[in-house]
Amino acid sequence: MLNRRAIVKAIINGGALVGVGALMPRLAMAWNKSAFAAQSQVFAVKLLLGGVPVVSDQVIVKAPAIAADGAMVPVTVKTSLDNVESISLFVEANLHPLVAQFIIPNGTEPSVSTRIRMRESSSITAVVKAGGQLMSASQETKVTNGGCEG
């Protein structure tokens, strides 16, 4: 049963969300189209981050060894590196390997969790940009069915 207080609260909350949405399109559109369109992981990394990452044990990628559904593969990336600027995820076998980039604000814990799409069994690579350096780690994941097309 709706009362006046619930209706007013819903209107205020809805207005706040609309206001935030009006401010966010610029942030959402500030992505590197060329890197996301690249068809090679090496080229996507160079376009997005401008260099070649070095494998580091300070970057940890957690993903299932076997994913029953390639459309929703859970991935977590954590790092102990200081001054983390971004965390990017790549799936080598995807048509477009760059699947996500997270900008990490200063003072934020450098850890992300998401679900990604995988076309087929592949290596998932996380590249962390920290202090102007690129560090990476990879995890092999086998997709048993339901991979995405892109």
N, C-alpha and C positions, 0 to 999 in steps of 0.2 A: 504494500500500500504506500503510495507516494504522498508525502506531505510537503508543505511549502518549503521547509528547511532542506529537504532532500533535493527538490527541484532547483533551488537557489545554489546549492553546493555543486550540483551537476553542471549548471550553467557557468559558474565560476571556473571549475576545473576544465570544462570544455574550452572556455575562452583562453585559459592559460595555454592549453595544448595548441590551439590555433595560433596564438602569438608566437610560441616556440617554433612551430612549423613554418611560419612566415620568415623567421630569422635563419633557419637551418639550410635552405636550399643552396646557398653559396658554399657552405661547408661541405655539403653532400656532393656538390659538383666539382670540388677541388681535387680531382683525381687525374692521374696520368693515363689518358685514353690510349696512347701508343703502347705503354707497358701492358695494359690489360688486354690489348688486341694482339700482342706479340705471340707468335706461334712456337717460340723456342724459349726454354727456361733461362738459358744463358743470356739471350738478348733481352728478355723481360727484366732480368735483374739489372743489367747495364742501363736500360732505359729508365727504370724506376729509381735505382740507387746510385748509378754512376760508377760502379766498380765490380770487383769480383770478391765474394765473401771468403773468409778463412774459416775452416771447421773449428769449432770451439766446444769444449766440454762445459762451458758456462751457459750454453743454450740447451734447453731440454724440451724436446718435442714428445708429447704423449698422444698416441693414436692407437686404435686397435690393430693388432697384427692381422686380423681377418675382419672385414666389414661385410655384413650380410646385405647391406643396402648402400650402394654407391651414391645415392642421392642425399644421404645424411650421415656423413662420417664425422664423429666428434673428434676435435683436435684441441689440445691445450699446449700453450707455449709459455715457458717461464725462463727467466734468466737472472743471474746474479751480477750481471754487468752494471756498471754505474752509468749515469747520464744517457739512458736509453731514449732515443728519439722516435723510433718506429719498430714495428714487428710486422714482417710481411710473410705470407704463406704462398707456396708454389707447389703444384702437383705436376710433375714432369710429363706424365702421359696424357694430360688434358690437352684438348685442342688449343686452349689459351691457358698456359701454365699458372699465371698470376691469378690467384683466387681471392686474396684479401690483403689489405694493408691497414694497419692500425697505427695511428699517430698517438704516441704516449706522452701526455703532458708532463712537464717537469714536476717531480715530487710524487708521481703516481707509481704504484707498484707495477713493475714491468712483467705483467702476466695477462694473457688473453685466453679465452675459451670460446669456441665457436663450432659450428657444423659446416662442413664443406661438401662440395659435390666432386665425385671422382668418376672419370670416364671408364677407367679400368684399373687393374692392380698397378701400383706405382709407388714411387718414393714421394713422401711429403716432406718438403724442406721449409724450414723457418729461417728467415734472415733477419737478424737484429742489427739495427744501426744504432751504435752507441759511441759517443765521443768521437764522431767522425769516422769510426771504423765499422766494417761489416763483418759480422760473425754469423755462423750458421750451424745447423744440425739437421739431420734427416731421420726419417722413420719409414720403413717399408710397410705398406698396407696392401693386403690382398683383398680385392673386391670379388665376392662370389656371384652377385647378380645385381641388376637394377642400376647399373652405372648411368651417368648422365651423358648427354650427347655433346656437351661443349667443354 
